[in-house]
Amino acid sequence: MTQTIPIALTVNGRPRSAEVAAHHTLLEVLRDDLGLTGTKECCLVGECGACTVILDGRSVDSCLMLAVEADGADVLTVEGLATDGRLSPLQQAFLDKGGVQCGFCIPGQVMSAHALLAHTPHPTRAEVEEGLAGNLCRCACYEQIFEAVLSTAEAAAAADEEAGR
Amino acid sequence: MHAFAYERPATLAEALALMQAHGSAARLLAGGTDLIIRLRDGSARPSVVIDVKRIPELDPGIRVDAGRLVIGARTVMTDIAADAHVRRHFLALAEAASVVGSVQIRNRATLAGNICNASPAADTAPPLLVYDATVVAAGPDGTRRIPIDAFFVRSGVTTLVPGEIVTAIELPVPDGPLGAAHQRRTRRRGHDLASVTLSVAIGGSGTTRLAYGSVGPRPVLHVDGSGVLADASATAEAKARVFEAAFADASPSPRSMRAGPDYRLAMLRVLGARAVATALDRLAGE
């Protein structure tokens, strides 16, 4: 018989609870139990990054974690980036720079970039490349994706300067 | 993934009791970046998974205690790579931790998990060997300290006995100047398993410790007391002779998909020379 375990976690700022099977991954529970299908299932071995979410402030591959391991954690998925129906500046930059072709890898790319900018608000290009090395794009939009991340950081820095911060 | 029972012990004693009760049917879960893949592909089929991440005795802190750097078993690669003590005294370990997998992997993967998984390609094994690390393991009969060179057996196999749990890894803080460096070779930049991985630590006394992996069933340590590698003025020919002896134990598999044996053996010498040059620069800057 499959053991189920009650877990409580915060997802995109909302408290959520679920009864999860011990062998189900965080990815499966986000998509199948909580209906958050923005996080993508792809390689399932931690190579591609399509399943990237932010767990307690750090990017992780949700396919490489059991859901029970996230008990008590604060999880941010791609659905949590927009506010009041408006895309975050980072999401908008992906569109503006043409970083999105087929789109499948983009939720993971955006989450890795979001985590990078949270820790390193003014990254060099090399830091962006390293920060996104765990996210593969088979449409090979890497240049446009790097531009989107760098331009988001530049715009934030310019806004800070304008505001005298 | 097959169904299994999940246990999350709150103390080390509880975890040890669970290991006793379930024996070989249990697997320990730390970061999960290796284990979850094996659970999914069926190469590991435990009936119980024991999650060690909430055991306080395995705390994820890094601290200096009586001349040793103590890295708790739950410490992840991201924190090791960024830690000020590690960067100051054990730079080659910081360098190795910072190239394991991707950011996402480094945010979960633990140092203890990396060595217990005992992959010949484990990035952190060579630096732990050159720094003469000790593995601290708790078992039913108490705590053992295992020198890292006596820990690795072959891929997936260590000298841990059934029922033991690694609680920490300790590194002696060098009592004199030490220059060290880590090098690796991968098929592609960014995110790949190492085709060759190598660390060097050169002491002020002239002793060079050199360790390498991904070229045989287990990572290998070679200690060179001749002083040749530590001598910046030694000729390339003299260094090559020392490398020949150091790399005598390399036996890369002809069946690996990542690189052929000839390439790996050639790259060992290239990485060795680079690591020695970097370590000497760092030693001079101490």
Interface residues (C-beta under 8 A of the other chain):
Chain A: T2 Q3 I5 A21 A22 H23 H24 T25 L44 V45 G46 E47 G49 T52 L55 R58 S59 V60 D61 C63 L64 M65 L66 V68 E69 S112 A115 L116 E129 E130 G131 A133 G134 N135
Chain B: M1 H2 A3 F4 A5 Y6 R8 L29 G32 T33 I36 I37 L39 R40 V49 D51 K53 T78 G101 S102 V103 Q104 I105 N107 R108 R189 G190 H191
